[in-house]
Amino acid sequence: MKKVILSMLCALVLLSAAPVWAQQAGDDGVEYVYEEVEFRPHLYLEAGVGAQYTLGEARFKDQLSPNAQIALGYQLTSWLGGRLQVNGWQSRGGWNGYGNPSFTQAYKYKYVAPGIDVMLNLSNLILGWNPDRLFTLSVFAGGGANIAFDNQEVIAIARGLYDKTAYRLEYLWDGTRVLPYGRAGLQAAFRLSDRLSLSVEGNANILSDKYNSKRADNPDWYFNALVGVRVNLGPTYTSTALAPPAEVVEPVPMVQVERVEEPAPEPRPQQPQQQTVEPLRRDVFFLINRYDIRPVEQQKVREIAEYLHRYPRTRVTVTGYADAGTGNDQINDRLAAQRADAVLRELRDRYNIEGERIFYDYKGARIQPFEENNLNRVAICVAE
């Protein structure tokens, strides 16, 4: 069972793998810049609602009750944070009458439980931080004080108001009961924007045996499942613009003009000069973990297509790459192939370049054509 749970956690974490660099179009729509993104500590608010299952002797559905939680957190690093949270609403219990086995009664009482949790983001810890990651998985552990009150239903059971039989509940309490608790759980977050995320949380809480008014000589437990939202209260990262790589410029062939002597006695007809075609290279860059061709890069694909139309005997080789700084070989091979395929389809479907004139290849991250890691998210096109 432990191996199954560990495998599921690893699979969820791997779903969130992605790089850390970003690219954006310039103001003129043609130039582009590269940005190096760094994590920034920040505060956040969380709020969620859901259900609680209190471990007891009644039927499962009779042990379910509503639950709510609100928290103020601080993300100290990309993978470590903490939060002050208040959880509460209602807990339930079940009584099997000793001396009257036919009598079973569920009861409810209210509580509020302030506490503190330490949050560990497994996705960022294992795979590295990425501001555009769509899914993250975190574990947490903490504790606090459970303040329970309004315990009148189980008091009525003890007094025999349900079946005319008084029962002795050794840990019966009235008024307010304050007990320490510990808890641990998992939280999955789905990024909607830089400021907003949707969260799904499950946590298990342990208290002393005196929580549900019955003596059982073992701890009392309740489990919460919550769905909520997280709002970041400030910027979560800063970005620094980097200089773009030098573009490979197509050499301009020089035109030689022959001088003609005057007068020219019986000029001989000249043989037509063979046309020299210079190779053309264009580097089509992609955003992190993406393989769609951005409008800013479409000009390069168009130039390749124009070159192929101008010189019908030429062909183009499209080779896809991925950066070696992030991901693994399986992810990078897939991305590199998708990037090369995106350029191939664009040339073939949009610009009507024959498929036999396009050679397709991909290198993944095993070969890095550029020294800067982020520049290797590219499809290199060489026409000749």
C-alpha positions as CSV (number, residue, x, y, z in Angstrom):
1,M,0.0,0.0,0.0
2,K,2.9,2.4,0.8
3,K,4.4,1.7,-2.6
4,V,1.1,2.5,-4.3
5,I,0.7,5.8,-2.4
6,L,4.3,6.8,-3.2
7,S,3.9,6.0,-6.9
8,M,0.7,8.2,-7.0
9,L,2.5,11.1,-5.3
10,C,5.4,10.8,-7.8
11,A,3.1,10.8,-10.7
12,L,1.2,13.9,-9.5
13,V,4.5,15.7,-9.0
14,L,5.8,14.8,-12.4
15,L,2.7,16.3,-14.0
16,S,3.8,19.7,-12.9
17,A,7.3,19.6,-14.5
18,A,8.3,22.6,-16.5
19,P,11.2,25.1,-17.0
20,V,11.9,28.4,-15.3
21,W,12.8,30.9,-18.1
22,A,10.3,33.0,-20.1
23,Q,10.1,34.8,-23.4
24,Q,7.9,37.7,-24.4
25,A,7.2,39.7,-27.5
26,G,8.5,43.2,-27.8
27,D,6.3,46.3,-28.0
28,D,6.6,46.4,-31.8
29,G,5.4,42.9,-32.2
30,V,8.6,41.8,-34.0
31,E,11.5,42.0,-31.6
32,Y,11.7,39.7,-28.7
33,V,13.4,39.7,-25.3
34,Y,14.3,36.9,-22.8
35,E,13.5,37.1,-19.1
36,E,15.1,35.4,-16.1
37,V,12.5,34.9,-13.5
38,E,13.2,34.6,-9.8
39,F,11.0,33.6,-6.9
40,R,9.8,36.3,-4.5
41,P,8.5,35.6,-0.9
42,H,4.9,36.7,-0.5
43,L,1.8,36.5,1.7
44,Y,-1.4,34.7,0.7
45,L,-5.0,34.1,1.8
46,E,-6.8,30.8,1.6
47,A,-10.5,30.0,2.2
48,G,-12.3,26.7,1.7
49,V,-15.4,24.6,2.5
50,G,-16.0,20.9,2.5
51,A,-17.0,18.0,4.8
52,Q,-15.7,16.3,7.9
53,Y,-15.8,12.6,8.8
54,T,-15.5,12.0,12.6
55,L,-14.4,8.5,13.6
56,G,-17.2,7.0,15.6
57,E,-19.6,4.1,16.2
58,A,-22.5,5.4,14.0
59,R,-23.0,4.7,10.3
60,F,-20.6,6.5,7.9
61,K,-23.2,9.0,6.6
62,D,-24.2,9.8,10.2
63,Q,-20.6,10.8,11.0
64,L,-20.4,13.4,8.2
65,S,-20.7,17.1,8.9
66,P,-19.9,20.4,7.2
67,N,-16.4,22.0,7.5
68,A,-14.8,25.3,6.7
69,Q,-11.3,26.8,6.9
70,I,-9.6,30.1,6.4
71,A,-5.8,30.7,6.5
72,L,-3.2,33.5,6.2
73,G,0.1,32.1,4.9
74,Y,3.6,33.2,4.0
75,Q,5.6,31.5,1.2
76,L,9.2,31.9,2.4
77,T,10.9,30.0,-0.4
78,S,9.6,28.3,-3.5
79,W,9.2,25.1,-1.6
80,L,8.9,26.1,2.1
81,G,6.1,28.1,3.8
82,G,3.7,28.3,6.7
83,R,0.2,29.4,7.5
84,L,-2.0,30.4,10.4
85,Q,-5.3,28.7,9.9
86,V,-8.7,28.4,11.6
87,N,-10.7,25.3,10.9
88,G,-14.1,24.4,12.3
89,W,-17.9,24.1,12.2
90,Q,-19.2,20.7,13.4
91,S,-18.1,17.3,14.6
92,R,-20.2,14.2,15.2
93,G,-20.2,11.1,17.4
94,G,-22.1,7.8,17.7
95,W,-23.3,6.1,20.8
96,N,-24.0,2.3,21.1
97,G,-25.9,1.9,24.3
98,Y,-24.2,-0.5,26.7
99,G,-26.9,-2.4,28.5
100,N,-29.4,-1.5,25.7
101,P,-27.7,-2.9,22.5
102,S,-30.7,-1.9,20.4
103,F,-30.1,1.8,21.1
104,T,-27.8,3.6,18.7
105,Q,-27.8,7.4,18.5
106,A,-25.6,9.9,16.5
107,Y,-25.0,13.3,18.0
108,K,-23.2,16.5,16.9
109,Y,-21.3,19.3,18.6
110,K,-19.5,22.4,17.4
111,Y,-15.9,23.4,17.4
112,V,-13.3,25.9,16.2
113,A,-9.6,25.0,15.9
114,P,-7.0,27.6,15.3
115,G,-3.5,26.3,14.5
116,I,-0.3,26.6,12.5
117,D,0.9,24.5,9.6
118,V,4.3,24.1,8.0
119,M,3.9,23.7,4.2
120,L,6.3,21.8,1.9
121,N,5.8,22.2,-1.8
122,L,6.9,18.8,-3.3
123,S,6.7,20.0,-6.9
124,N,9.1,22.9,-6.5
125,L,11.3,20.9,-4.1
126,I,11.8,18.0,-6.5
127,L,11.5,19.6,-9.9
128,G,12.6,23.2,-9.3
129,W,10.4,26.3,-9.2
130,N,8.5,27.5,-12.2
131,P,6.0,30.4,-12.1
132,D,3.9,29.0,-14.9
133,R,3.5,25.5,-13.4
134,L,-0.2,24.6,-13.6
135,F,-0.3,22.0,-10.9
136,T,1.6,21.7,-7.6
137,L,1.4,19.2,-4.8
138,S,2.2,20.0,-1.2
139,V,2.4,18.2,2.2
140,F,1.9,19.9,5.5
141,A,1.9,19.2,9.2
142,G,1.0,21.2,12.2
143,G,-1.2,21.6,15.3
144,G,-3.1,23.9,17.5
145,A,-6.0,24.0,20.0
146,N,-9.5,22.5,19.4
147,I,-12.2,24.5,21.2
148,A,-15.4,22.4,21.3
149,F,-18.8,23.6,22.6
150,D,-22.6,23.1,22.3
151,N,-22.4,19.4,23.4
152,Q,-26.1,19.2,24.4
153,E,-27.1,16.2,22.2
154,V,-24.7,13.8,23.9
155,I,-25.7,15.2,27.3
156,A,-29.3,14.3,26.4
157,I,-28.2,10.7,25.6
158,A,-26.4,10.5,29.0
159,R,-29.6,11.7,30.8
160,G,-31.8,9.2,29.0
161,L,-33.9,11.7,27.1
162,Y,-33.9,9.4,24.0
163,D,-34.7,5.9,25.3
164,K,-35.5,6.6,29.0
165,T,-32.2,5.0,30.0
166,A,-29.4,7.0,31.6
167,Y,-25.9,6.2,30.4
168,R,-22.6,6.8,32.1
169,L,-20.2,8.6,29.7
170,E,-16.9,8.8,31.6
171,Y,-15.5,11.7,29.5
172,L,-18.8,13.7,29.2
173,W,-18.3,17.4,29.2
174,D,-20.5,20.5,29.2
175,G,-19.7,24.1,28.3
176,T,-16.4,24.3,26.5
177,R,-13.6,21.8,26.1
178,V,-10.1,22.9,24.9
179,L,-7.8,20.1,23.7
180,P,-4.5,20.2,21.7
181,Y,-4.5,18.5,18.3
182,G,-2.0,17.5,15.7
183,R,-2.6,17.2,12.0
184,A,-1.1,16.4,8.6
185,G,-2.3,16.4,5.1
186,L,-2.0,17.0,1.4
187,Q,-2.9,20.0,-0.8
188,A,-3.2,20.1,-4.6
189,A,-3.2,23.5,-6.2
190,F,-4.3,24.4,-9.7
191,R,-2.9,27.7,-11.0
192,L,-5.5,30.0,-12.6
193,S,-3.3,33.1,-12.8
194,D,-0.3,34.7,-11.0
195,R,-2.6,35.8,-8.2
196,L,-5.3,33.1,-8.0
197,S,-5.2,29.3,-7.5
198,L,-7.8,26.6,-6.9
199,S,-6.9,24.2,-4.1
200,V,-8.1,20.7,-3.0
201,E,-7.0,19.7,0.5
202,G,-7.3,16.6,2.7
203,N,-6.2,16.5,6.4
204,A,-6.3,14.1,9.3
205,N,-6.5,15.4,12.9
206,I,-5.8,13.6,16.1
207,L,-6.9,14.5,19.6
208,S,-7.0,12.9,23.1
209,D,-9.7,10.3,23.9
210,K,-11.7,13.0,25.7
211,Y,-12.9,14.8,22.6
212,N,-16.2,12.9,21.8
213,S,-17.3,12.4,25.5
214,K,-16.7,8.6,25.4
215,R,-13.9,6.7,26.9
216,A,-12.3,4.3,24.4
217,D,-8.6,4.3,25.6
218,N,-7.5,5.4,22.1
219,P,-7.1,8.8,20.4
220,D,-10.1,10.5,18.7
221,W,-9.8,11.4,15.0
222,Y,-11.6,13.5,12.4
223,F,-10.8,14.0,8.7
224,N,-11.5,17.0,6.5
225,A,-11.8,17.3,2.8
226,L,-11.9,20.9,1.5
227,V,-12.1,22.8,-1.8
228,G,-11.1,26.4,-1.8
229,V,-9.2,29.3,-3.4
230,R,-5.8,30.9,-2.7
231,V,-5.2,34.5,-3.4
232,N,-1.6,35.8,-3.4
233,L,-1.3,39.2,-1.8
234,G,1.7,40.4,-3.7
235,P,4.0,39.6,-6.6
236,T,5.3,36.0,-6.6
237,Y,8.3,36.6,-8.8
238,T,10.6,39.2,-10.3
239,S,11.9,39.1,-13.9
240,T,15.2,40.5,-15.4
241,A,15.4,41.1,-19.1
242,L,18.3,39.5,-20.9
243,A,19.8,40.4,-24.3
244,P,18.4,38.3,-27.1
245,P,20.8,36.0,-29.1
246,A,22.4,37.4,-32.2
247,E,20.3,36.5,-35.2
248,V,22.0,34.6,-38.0
249,V,21.9,37.0,-41.0
250,E,21.6,35.7,-44.5
251,P,24.6,36.7,-46.5
252,V,23.7,39.1,-49.3
253,P,25.3,38.0,-52.6
254,M,27.3,40.6,-54.3
255,V,26.5,41.5,-57.9
256,Q,29.4,42.1,-60.2
257,V,29.0,44.5,-63.0
258,E,31.2,43.8,-66.1
259,R,32.8,46.8,-67.8
260,V,32.3,46.9,-71.5
261,E,35.0,48.5,-73.7
262,E,33.9,51.0,-76.3
263,P,33.8,50.3,-79.1
264,A,33.1,46.6,-78.8
265,P,34.1,44.8,-82.0
266,E,31.7,42.0,-82.7
267,P,30.8,41.1,-79.1
268,R,30.4,37.4,-78.4
269,P,27.3,36.2,-76.8
270,Q,28.0,35.4,-73.1
271,Q,27.0,32.2,-71.5
272,P,24.4,32.6,-68.8
273,Q,26.1,32.7,-65.3
274,Q,25.1,29.8,-63.0
275,Q,23.0,31.1,-60.0
276,T,24.7,30.7,-56.6
277,V,22.2,30.0,-53.8
278,E,23.4,30.8,-50.3
279,P,22.0,28.7,-47.4
280,L,19.5,30.3,-45.1
281,R,19.2,29.6,-41.4
282,R,16.4,30.7,-39.1
283,D,16.0,29.9,-35.4
284,V,12.4,29.6,-34.2
285,F,12.3,30.0,-30.4
286,F,9.6,28.7,-28.1
287,L,8.2,29.5,-24.7
288,I,8.8,27.3,-21.7
289,N,7.2,23.9,-22.0
290,R,5.4,25.0,-25.2
291,Y,5.6,24.0,-28.9
292,D,3.2,26.5,-30.5
293,I,4.7,29.1,-32.9
294,R,4.2,32.6,-31.5
295,P,3.3,35.4,-33.8
296,V,6.7,37.0,-33.2
297,E,8.4,33.9,-34.6
298,Q,6.1,33.5,-37.6
299,Q,8.2,35.9,-39.6
300,K,11.1,33.5,-39.5
301,V,8.9,30.6,-40.8
302,R,7.6,32.9,-43.6
303,E,11.2,33.8,-44.6
304,I,12.0,30.1,-44.9
305,A,8.9,29.5,-47.0
306,E,9.7,32.4,-49.3
307,Y,13.2,31.1,-49.8
308,L,11.9,27.7,-50.7
309,H,9.5,29.2,-53.2
310,R,12.2,31.4,-54.7
311,Y,14.6,28.4,-55.2
312,P,12.5,25.4,-56.1
313,R,15.5,23.0,-56.0
314,T,16.3,23.7,-52.3
315,R,15.2,21.8,-49.2
316,V,15.0,22.6,-45.5
317,T,16.0,20.6,-42.5
318,V,14.0,21.4,-39.3
319,T,15.6,20.1,-36.0
320,G,13.9,20.5,-32.7
321,Y,15.7,21.0,-29.3
322,A,14.9,21.4,-25.6
323,D,16.9,22.8,-22.8
324,A,19.0,20.5,-20.6
325,G,18.4,22.5,-17.4
326,T,14.9,21.2,-16.8
327,G,12.8,18.1,-17.2
328,N,14.1,14.7,-18.2
329,D,15.0,13.0,-21.5
330,Q,11.4,11.7,-22.0
331,I,9.9,15.1,-21.6
332,N,12.6,16.9,-23.6
333,D,12.4,14.4,-26.5
334,R,8.7,14.9,-26.7
335,L,9.0,18.7,-26.6
336,A,11.8,18.8,-29.2
337,A,9.8,16.6,-31.6
338,Q,6.7,18.7,-31.2
339,R,8.6,21.9,-31.9
340,A,10.1,20.5,-35.1
341,D,6.7,19.1,-36.1
342,A,5.0,22.5,-35.5
343,V,7.4,24.2,-38.0
344,L,7.0,21.3,-40.5
345,R,3.2,21.6,-40.4
346,E,3.3,25.4,-40.8
347,L,5.5,25.2,-43.9
348,R,3.4,22.4,-45.4
349,D,-0.1,23.5,-44.5
350,R,0.1,27.3,-44.5
351,Y,2.8,27.9,-47.2
352,N,2.2,24.9,-49.4
353,I,5.8,23.6,-49.3
354,E,5.9,20.0,-50.5
355,G,6.5,17.4,-47.8
356,E,9.4,15.8,-49.7
357,R,11.3,19.1,-49.4
358,I,11.2,19.2,-45.6
359,F,13.5,17.0,-43.5
360,Y,12.4,16.5,-39.9
361,D,14.6,15.7,-36.9
362,Y,14.9,16.3,-33.2
363,K,17.7,16.1,-30.6
364,G,15.9,16.6,-27.3
365,A,18.3,18.0,-24.8
366,R,21.2,15.7,-25.6
367,I,22.7,18.4,-27.9
368,Q,22.6,22.0,-26.9
369,P,23.2,24.4,-29.8
370,F,23.4,27.5,-27.6
371,E,25.5,28.2,-24.4
372,E,22.6,29.8,-22.6
373,N,20.2,27.2,-21.3
374,N,17.0,29.0,-22.2
375,L,17.9,29.6,-25.8
376,N,17.8,25.8,-26.5
377,R,14.0,25.8,-26.6
378,V,14.3,26.1,-30.4
379,A,13.7,24.6,-33.8
380,I,16.6,25.4,-36.1
381,C,15.7,25.6,-39.8
382,V,18.5,25.3,-42.4
383,A,17.5,25.7,-46.1
384,E,20.0,25.0,-48.9
